[in-house]
């Protein structure tokens, strides 16, 4: 029976789930949505959802009257989420989760799944040891205050990108990015942040470097002062 909804076809629903590795595409969630059932060997528990980016029917969240019925029901208009996130993005008529954001989630999740193909699920890419070096009675030369051993440099992920965009919704006025002086990893990461914000249309005049009275770790975002400070990798 024909309905007024432009729903996805079953093959497209399956393809969305498999392309997402059955993992929620929300970068702040990424919950696994499928598991074996304890009832029989052939059954499973599934809590995933092929959600519409623009609504399947008139009046729905993010509805786009400019799309055809075929476009509305196509896999390009779908994003794979857990049921909680699928409900969440549609609250308030979808105003909190616009089309551009959902398309970015989908694109970034595709990339994330591809990068992690054939890797162990319990592999910790950020594991490593941070060693503090203190010099006594040194004569000449420069002593590093921090050495990162076995740990990969930080990379700007989708979660932090979204935090930055939420922290600075207004693009009027400069954003000041500063890294700890002498910490090459922090400066490289601060440069990634600067480049991302510039791509988004923010005004940033390079990356400053500064010496702080106490050791700073991680990154600090201050929306009121419009500042981002990148310290030593934790």
MITI-56410 format. One record per residue (C-alpha): x, y, z. Coordinates in steps of 0.001 Angstrom, whole numbers, plus 500000, padded with zeros to 6 digits. Example, Ala and Ser with C-alpha at 12.3 -4.5 7.8 and 13.67 -1.06 7.14 Angstrom:
# residues 2
512300495500507800513670498940507140
# end
This chain:
# residues 234
500000500000500000501321503433499018501930505806501942502758509506502070506251508692503344509289508260501132510810505391503098514079503628502324514116500310500522515336497277502450518586496941500393519442500569501138518779500099504860521097497088504897523754498971502940523645501955505345524113499651508329526967497697506772528777500815505498528647502157509063529891498805510450526670498704512517528105501576514599526204504806515283527491507614513018527200510262515746530886510923516628529932511555520255528187508166520462529603505451518180527738502690519990527631499205518489524041498465517444524011494710516882524678491728519129523842488002519279520650486984521023520863484526523886517593482934522806518718480978519726521854480669517632520161482292514634518690485386516304520273488730517136519499492017518877519503495082516639519104498664517885520228500531514754518192502894512641518449504115509041517454507715509714516391510300507145518637513347506878515768515304505350512341514078506427510495511320504602507219513271504688505960516839504653506255518544508028508963516220509300512359517275510671514521519079508080511954518446505320513159519671501921510350520330499456512922520711496687513771517011496696511994514449494564510425511372496104513286509275494733515907511574496258514134511564499604514114507762499757517633507307498374520614506049500373522201509483499940519516510916502210520157508351504936522453508158507940522925505140510194522397505845513914521494504037517104517845504410518081518604506965520787520505509246518407517906508765515668515276510061518098517529512834519377518274514412515964514550514801515250513668516679518453512569520331518060511832519707514420515466518797513823516648522390514407519497521295516707520901518937514057520857520621510633521389518851507331524998520023506941525950518577510330524371515190509613526047515000506214529377515727507913528722512990510511528053510552507691531111511521505649533438511478508666532033508148509863532608506576506447536234507722506660536620506527510251535267503055509433537526502813506380540623503791508383539812501193511050539088498335508649540958495164509675542052496653513018541396495122516408538394496586518220540370496854521483543383498528519887544290501744521706546002504067519237546637506766521840548368504615524423551828505758525377553961507103528157554641510738529035557963511302530783558820514560532556562498515454532416564035517624535160567597518874534765569864519634537754573023521727537472572952521643533683575567523728531912574637524815528378572223523277525912568437522940526092566659520292528119563212519140527010560608519439529749558360516717528295559111513656526179556259511646524633557294507993524332555352505562522143552350507860521737551028509143518434550573512917517972547086514291518452544858514715515423541775516894515188538827514491515354535162515066514628534224515331518307536609518243518883535584519854515592531968519876516774533010521255520176534845524108518467531869524978516273529518524931519263531928527037521341532181529744518679528801529968516914529542533604515995532279534026513386532603537769514015535881538650515727539218536874515910539810533534517627543222533393519318545027530033519189548059529564521445550340526568522060552972525880524708556343527254523665558876524551522816556312521740522479556361520755518810553455518308519115551248520949520768552133523505518086551353521033515291547990520201516885547223523910517427547980524487513737545447521780512806542848523584514919543731526930513318543535525486509771540145523871510484538651527095511840540017529112508921538336526625506544535072527230508435535340530989507872536823532156511181539450534897511439542696533643512986546119535240512713548444532244512946549306530276516085550854532038519057553348530348521392553658531188525070555351530147528305552953529437531172553681529606534897552471526009535350552425523082532979549254522952530897547881519662529617545344519024526900543469521914525342541367524690526881538580526450524979537224529761526326534199530939524289533935534274526130537567535272525552537522533529522150540749531738522980542055528203522486545142527101524416546876523843523488549111522381526179551124519212526467549508515982525270548007514102528223
# end
